[in-house]
Amino acid sequence: MPSFHLPNITRDHFGPYLQEMTQRERIHERCKTICPSKDDVDAVCSIPTNHDKSRAELEQVPKIFMKPEFGLEDPSTFNTVLPWSHFHSAGGKSRDVASSKLLQEKLSHYLDIVEVSIARQISLRSEAFFHAMSSQHELQDQLQETQQAVAVLRSRTAAMDRVMCQGPLRALRTALTRNNCVKLHNKLKLMAAVHQTQPTVQLLLSTSEFVGALELISTTKEVLQQELQGIHSFRHLGSQLCELEKLIDKMMVEDFTMYARSDLNRSLKEEAQVLEKERLESLVFGLLRQRKLDFLDIYTDEMVTAAKAIVSQCVAECVVHIEEIDTEVIVKLADQMRLMTFPQWFELLENIFESFLLFLQRIKGTLNVIRNVVLQVLSLNQKNRLLAETSSGPVDQDACQGSSALQGEAELAYLTHEGLFISDALNEAQQQQESGAVGQDQRFALGSRVQQNRTETAAESDSSFGIPEMSAGREHSFISGENLIPTELELNQVNSSLQELLYKASDVSHDRCVKVLTARAKDGSLERLSSAEFVSLSQAVEGFVRGTEQLCSRRSISLRGALQSQANRFVNRFHEERKTKLGLLLDNERWKQAEVPTEFQDLVNSIADGKISLPERKVSGPEDRKPAEFLLVNGQKYAVVGTVLLLIRIFLEYCQCVNDIPSITTDMLTRLSDLLKHFNSRSCQLVLGAGALQVVGLKTITTKNLALASRCLQLVVYYIPIIRAHFETKLQPKQFNVLRHFDHITKDYNDHITEISAKLVAIMDSLFEKFLSKYEVKAPMPSACFRNICKQMAKMHEAIFDLLPEEQTQMLFLRINASFKMHLKRQLARLGVSNDGGPQHGLVVVDVAFYTENIQALKTLEQLDLNMAEIWEQKSC
């Protein structure tokens, strides 16, 4: 461990020392470089002493004369050298003369010292001067020998040139002259071909061969830039070709617009073939080649205009045959459509649907042709890219094989073009070979294309071009115009735009049909349609929607949405009509058992067979069956009122609408639930609530009315699960939650039935309390009280026996018997009568036996266990 008494030394403690010694160290290093070493001092000692003497003499000269910037024009320097103050001192004129002489002598002395030093230095270097002069003479002698050797070499080279080179070079020059003449001849032929470009382009445009014209213009422009650049006669041809190309672009756009207009507006009754397929392919190829990729927007605009015209044309054709509509007075199409009857308007709508389907078929065919062209160009792009990738290897090999030819061309160029270096000759030969190859290819392409176009135009000016020939020409066109060809991404975008255009056509067709539908529905006429008429409308719309989906693979929702909106209005009116009808029937119902016509029995039988729909109307024959007393459902007899029979038909109408219009299933289910709730609540008000006394004028609500209402409710409860199952088949799984309405309705109906049963028991309970409160155990037996009770029980049984099934009748009388036993037990307890075997007990037993005998004498109650022992108080042990 270091001592704690010693301070911690850092670099800061050495700071002052380093600052002081740094300057000294620099001075020391500088002195080392200036001052000679010991060996150098020994060498200096050998120098003659006259050198030290000359240095000492030079030191007498002031330092100002040794400065490089010395100049007497500087006032300060002049005053230092010639101090004028000595001449103007107080000594007078004689002293000034003496001072000037002294200064002159001093300057002369300085001059002598300098001249002596210069002479001494020259004497010291005289030997080197004489050596340089002798070396100059030797160098002149060597140059003379070299000149003589060069002259001999030149004479020998001239002799070799005369003997060996002039003849072969003349032959080579002649060969080069011949090659130049051939090139000149080819260039003149190329110029002649280029000169015919504009007439040929005009000839191609006259036959709508835009691709060939664009190809010829592109090839000619390349030739002008590479082969014929700088030719004075063609100085304006490039700009003329550019203007001509722009003109062709405009012509193609206008021609495509005219084609789209004529194709979309021609009669839909014509054959569903693509109009002038070759012309369309030529236009699309040309537009793609020029990268005019917005031509589909033109087609879209024309398509929208044509769709509007279809509706107008269909309405005009339909109105012509309707005398009631004066087109001069009623101009608007919507007003004309609203004046039509439903059959007339429906026929118009079907014509519009058919026209739009044909319209979409025509658009799809045209777009398929365009898509085939796009796919062909896309395939050509991919093929060119693969060729470029696979040809990269052989190109290098060809370049190596051509290097020897380039070397020969370079040597020939060096021999024929004096003054060129080898590198320049190689570069020039390479450029000439490349330009010659390109020129030859361009000349071949241009000349062959011009000749081909002339031949084709002359041979086919009055007929359309063949598809295979066009395809080959277009492939060549896209290869030659590779710099303008669209990229694969752009072509894929065009391809996807074609599908979007077909979707757009489907949407536009649906939108125009929606306008027809809404124009008719503006005055509410569609809401007043019958069920059959609305079903036919719905089926027509669904058929059109399915047709467009098959054609365009597009699920358009506008027309379905409009139909759904009309369906909602139709459902509201449909429901309100039937709810109002049901309310009127209930308000006029007298709650008496009605006869069941055979048509309603047949309706119930068809439901049992699984047909949840309205049967077809049958023509009444002479052997019609008579109405039945009961409605037979699944082996059970139902006594019903007329309102329930019509209710069964009404909810079958709801089910029939769901069958015909599946899109309104949820709305119909909600409305049907409301209808069933309305029947339940209104019947409860009329029967249990005794509302029928005021509404219909009944004197009282009898037990028969109650039993009949209960049986009607049971019939509706029987059909609720069948209705639920039918609606469940029409719903999507995610819509099953709306079926809970049926569960709530079933519960409400069962509660209502239970309340009616409780009401029947309460009626008898009040009678028991009335009669038994006056009961006395005394002769004669059976007592009058028990006779009255048995009489009322018989009336009750007579009222409900034909209405309620056997099981319900037994259950009802068991509840009534329990009420009777309760009141009798209470009265006996009040009277103090017990089962002690006394006289009063015997009298009560007689009355009870009479009661039991009468009850068990009623139909279906023979085996009823009355358990009359419960009337006695149990004795505690």
Residue, then its C-alpha position, 0 to 999 in steps of 0.5 A: m500500500p502506498s503511504f498515506h503521507l505522500p500526496n497523489i501526484t497527477r499530470d497537473h503537477f508537471g504542468p509548469y515544468l513542461q511549459e517552461m521546458t518545452q520552449r527550451e527543448r524546441i530551441h535545443e532541437r533547432c540548434k542541433t540542426i543548425c550547429p555542426s557536429k564534431d566531425d563537421v567541425d573537423a572538416v571545417c577546420s580544413i577549409p582555408t582561412n581565407h573563407d573565414k576572412s571573406r565571411a568576416e568581410l561580408e559581415q561588415v556590409p549592413k544586413i539591409f543590403m542582403k535582404p531579398e526585398f531591398g529596394l531604394e524606391d521604399p522611402s524607409t529603405f532609402n532614408t536608412v541607406l542615405p541618412w539626409s539628416h547628416f547633410h542638414s546638420a548645424g555644421g554648415k555647407s563644408r560639413d555637408v560636403a565632408s559627410s557626403k564624401l564619407l558616405q560615398e567612400k563607405l558605399s564604395h567599400y561595401l561594393d569592393i567587398v562584395e565584388v571580391s567575394i563574388a570573384r573568390q566564389i567564381s575562382l573556387r568553381s572554375e573547374a566545374f565550369f570548364h568541365a561543363m563546357s567540355s561535356q557540351h562538345e561531347l554531346q554535340d558529337q553524339l547528336q551528329e552520330t545519331q542524326q547520321a544513323v536516323a538518315v540511314l534508317r529512313s533511306r532503308t525504310a523508303a526502299m522497303d516501302r517502294v519495294m514491298c508496301q505500295g502495291p499491296l496498300r493500293a489493293l487494300r485501298t481499292a477494296l476499302t473503296r469498293n466497300n465504301c461504295v457498297k455502303l453508300h449504295n445501301k445507304l441510298k437504298l435505305m434513304a429511298a425506303v425512308h423517303q417512302t415512309q410517309p406515303t406508306v403510313q398514309l396507306l396503312l392508316s387508310t386501312s386502319e392498320f395503326v400498329g403497322a403504321l406506328e411500327l414503320i414510324s418507330t423504325t424510320k425514326e431509329v434509322l434516322q437517328q442511327e444511320l441517316q443522321g445529319i442528312h440534309s434532305f431528311r432534316h425535317l422528317g423526324s419532326q414530321l414523323c413525331e407529329l404524324e405519331k401524335l396524329i395517329d394517337k388521336m385517330m386511335v382514341e377517336d376510332f376507339t370512341m366511335y367503335a365503343r359507341s357503335d358497338l354499345n348503341r347498336s340494336l340488341k336484337e342483333e347477334a351477340q357477336v363482337l362487332e368487327k373483332e379484327r378492328l378492335e384487336s388492332l385498336v387495342f394493340g395500337l393503344l397498348r403500344q403507345r401506352k394509352l392505358d386510359f382507353l377503358d375510361i372512354y369505354t366506361d363513359e360510353m357504356v353509362t350513356a348507352a345504359k341510359a339510352i336502353v331504358s329510354q328506348c324500352v319505355a318509348e317502344c312500350v308507350v307506342h302501344i298504349e293509347e291512353i298515354d299521350t307522349e306529347v303531353i306527358v314527356k317525362l319517362a317516370d310519369q309515363m311509367r306511372l300511368m301504365t297499369f301493372p301488367q303493362w309496367f311489368e312487361l316493360l320491366e321484363n323487357i328492360f331486364e332482358s335488354f340489360l342482360l343482352f347488353l352485359q353479354r355484349i360488354k363481356g364479349t368485347l372485354n374478353v377480346i380486349r383481355n385476350v389482347v392484353l394477355q397476348v402482350l403480357s405473354l410477349n413481354q415475358k417471352n422477351r424477358l426470358l430470351a434476354e436472360t438466356s441470350s446473355g451467355p452466347v453474347d459474350q462468346d460472340a464478342c470473344q470470337g469477333s475480337s480477332a475480326l476487330q483486330g484485323e479491322a484495326e490494323l487495316a485502319y492503321l495502315t490506311h489512315e496515317g497518323l492514327f494510334i493503335s487504340d484510336a484505330l481499334n475504337e473507330a473500327q469497333q464503332q464502324q462494325e457496330s453501326g454497320a451491324v445496326g444499319q444492316d438490321q435496320r435496313f432489313a427491317l425497314g425495307s422488308r416492312v415497307q415492302q410487306n406493307r405495300t404488298e399487304t395493302a395492295a392485296e388486302s385493301d378491300s378486305s380485313f387482315g387475317i388474325p395470324e398475320m396480324s399477330a405476327g406483325r404485332e409481335h414484331s411491332f412490340i419487339s421493335g417498339e420495346n421502349l414504349i411497351p407497357t410494363e407487366l405491372e401496367l398490363n396486370q392493372v389493365n387486366s384487373s381494370l377490365q374486370e372492374l369495368l364488367y363489375k361497373a357495367s353490372d352496377v350501372s345496369h342495376d342502378r338504371c333498373v332501380k330508377v325504373l322501380t323507384a319511379r313506379a313506386k313514387d306514388g305508392s302503387l307497388e305497395r298496393l300490389s296483390s301478393a301474387e303481383f308482388v311475388s311475380l315482381s320479386q321473381a323477375v328481379e331475382g331472375f335478373v339479379r341471378g343472370t347478372e351474377q352469372l354473367c359478371s360474377r358480381r353480387s350487385i346489391s342496389l336492385r336487391g336493396a330497392l326490392q327489399s325496401q319495396a318488400n318492407r312497404f309491401v310487408n307493412r301493407f300486407h300485415e296491416e290489411r290482415k291485422t285489420k281483417l282479423g280485428l274485424l272478424l274478432d269484433n264480429e265473432r259471437w263465439k259459437q261453434a262454426e261449421v268447417p267447410t271442406e276447403f279448410q279441412d283440405l287446407v289442414n290436411s295439406i299442412a299435415d302432409g307437409k305442404i305449408s302453402l296455400p293450395e290451388r283453387k279448385v273449380s267447384g263441382p256438383e259433388d261438393r262435400k258438406p261442411a263438417e261439425f269439427l275440424l279434424v287435425n291429426g286425429q283430434k276433433y277441434a270445435v272452432v269458431g269461424t275466425v280461427l279458420l280464417l286465421i289458419r288461412i292468414f298465417l298460411e298466406y304469410c308462409q306462402c309469401v316467405n316461400d315466394i320472397p325469401s328475403i322478407t322472412t325476418d320481417m314476415l316472422t315479426r309481423l306474424s308474431d304480432l298477428l298471433k299476439h293480437f289474436n291472443s290479446r283480443s280474444c282474451q279481452l273479448v271472452l275472459g274480459a267479457g268485451a264481447l258483451q259490448v262489442v257483439g251484444l252477447k248477453t253473457i259469456t257462457t261456459k261454452n264460449l269459454a271452452l270454445a275459446s280455449r279449444c281455438l287457442q289450443l288449435v293455434v298452439y298446435y300449429i305454432p311449432i309447424i310455423r316455426a319449423h317452416f320459417e326456420t328453413k328460410l332463415q340463415p343460422k345467424q338469424f335463428n334468434v328471431l325464432r324466440h318470438f314463437d316461444h314467447i307466443t306459445k307461453d302466452y297462449n298456454d297461460h291464456i288457456t290456463e286462465i280459461s280453465a281457471k275461469l271455468v273452475a271459478i264459475m263452479d266454485s262460486l256456485f258451490e259457495k252459494f249452494l253449500s253456504k245454505y246446506e243443512v243436514k236434515a231430511p229429506m235426502p238427497s237434499a235440495c242443495f245437492r240436487n242443484i249442485c248435480k244439476q249445475m255439474a250436468k249443465m257444465h258437462e253438457a256445455i264442454f263435453d263436445l268441445l273439449p277432449e276427454e282428458q281435458t274434461q276429466m282434468l277439469f272435473l277433477r279440479i271442480n270436484a276438489s273445489f266442491k270437496m273444499h267447500l263441503k268440508r268447510q260447511l260440515a266443519r261449520l255445522g259440526v258434522s263428523n264421520d262418527g256414525g251418527p244420524q247426521h253423518g248418515l244423512v251426509v253420506v246419502d247426499v255424497a253418494f247421490y253426488t258421486e252417482n250423478i257425477q260418475a253417470l256423466k260421459t267420460l267420467e265413469q272412472l273418475d276417482l272423486n275420493m270423497a273421504e277427504i271431506w271429513e276432518q282427520k281425527s288426531c290420535 
